[in-house]
């Protein structure tokens, strides 16, 4: 799907339908933009985001069709099944608004084409959005939090008993920094997506050239890997220097950590969720407590 | 009594935050580390709340909410963990694993809520054909039920833990020690997921 989306992006980049000098702005975009935050409200198994989509597009449909039968017909069209990545919904919404404007006198063919374009865009943007947001940016907000905490000296999340009385600024700064970066990018895409989609409305490749998605995904993957490496290396260094029990030396501590990581990998390789690894860790800990006695285990806590 | 009121307020507030998970906004207000920290701070245990929250976040990186997938709920996990610690007085390690159980169980509630909403489209279509626009009311009801159900679930689950803890069952010393050791391994399980997620991505041809 992503390859399909990228091939469309390349095609569009060659024959871009977006005028660069004077980009077309979607009229009365604010109500649609604000309602797009509820695109997943009413999510259901039968038609997914259909209720949220119809809710978001209603102000634009009212502007285009007024009230009465035309508005009802338009709303019924958009109560069909719809599912995309929520932050990317603006691209589809803008495009559909433009197609609704051009629909007058188009007949059944124009309506069919609109629904086909809507379906193609929703799946294409879902594939991109899932990779950018769920697959990369969201885990990166966790990385950012960990890096802020590590650099501020708050190790309590990693080493039991190593809470150094972190300040409120450190505690809140970690999660809030990621939320700010993530939220700003999501807002930007939601807003520009509406206008981009509207500017090239009617084309099933519309909006795929808004950013170099393949490049962005690659860059985020590389950055994410670099941050992961730094965090894991820092965590092992801390374990070496500050882990417990101090008198036993670092090797038993490192062996325990590596064992936990191996459990996670084994669960993944066997196609099991992380819960299997957690259950195995609990079972092994219980066996160790029974065999060695709880007092010896407490040395590590 | 004060703790009961705090637990009620925490559950109600967490029920509102829960809307951010799927139905409204997605500003990451429902991310476990933020919810755990806020509610931990409110209940007098910000460090424990933050720690449980970040561990939930790391471990739940294993799940991606694409399409109709209902992953275990990170917010419910973190909040139930905090309430188990602050209200039920359980050790942090046991509280964390109780929260994981709550997040896992809430998947069933979430699936039922989504299934129940499947019947709404026919009713909305019927209303639109008659000239009504019933979407606003339906969606407001959807938000309200999600918030109420999740809030009630968190409160009920935590209250059950309080009852179980107050019954003081005979608990061998090995159990809390084992939970403690397993809890100390959780950051490494999560870090492994974090590392290999990105390592896989850079070797994968998109």
Interface residues (C-beta under 8 A of the other chain):
Chain A: X2 X3 X6 X37 X38 X40 X41 X42 X43 X44 X45 X46 X47 X48 X50 X51 X52 X54 X55 X58 X68 X72 X75 X76 X79 X83 X86 X87 X126 X130 X131 X134 X135 X136 X138 X139 X141 X142 X143 X145 X146 X149 X156 X157 X158 X160 X163 X166 X168 X171 X172 X174 X175 X176 X178 X179 X182 X183 X186 X214 X217 X218 X221 X222 X224 X225 X227 X228 X229 X231 X232 X235 X256 X257 X258 X259 X260 X261 X263 X264 X265 X268 X273 X274 X275 X277 X278 X281 X282 X284 X285 X286 X288 X289 X290 X293 X294 X297 X298 X300 X301
Chain B: X22 X23 X24 X25 X26 X27 X28 X29 X31 X33 X34 X37 X41 X46 X47 X50 X51 X53 X54 X55 X57 X58 X59 X60 X61 X62 X63 X64 X65 X66 X67 X68 X72 X97 X100 X104 X114 X115 X117 X118 X119 X120 X121 X124 X125 X128 X129 X131 X133 X135 X136 X138 X139 X142 X143 X173 X174 X175 X176 X177 X178 X179 X180 X181 X182 X183 X184 X185 X186 X187 X188 X189 X191 X192 X193 X194 X195 X196 X197 X198 X199 X201 X202 X206
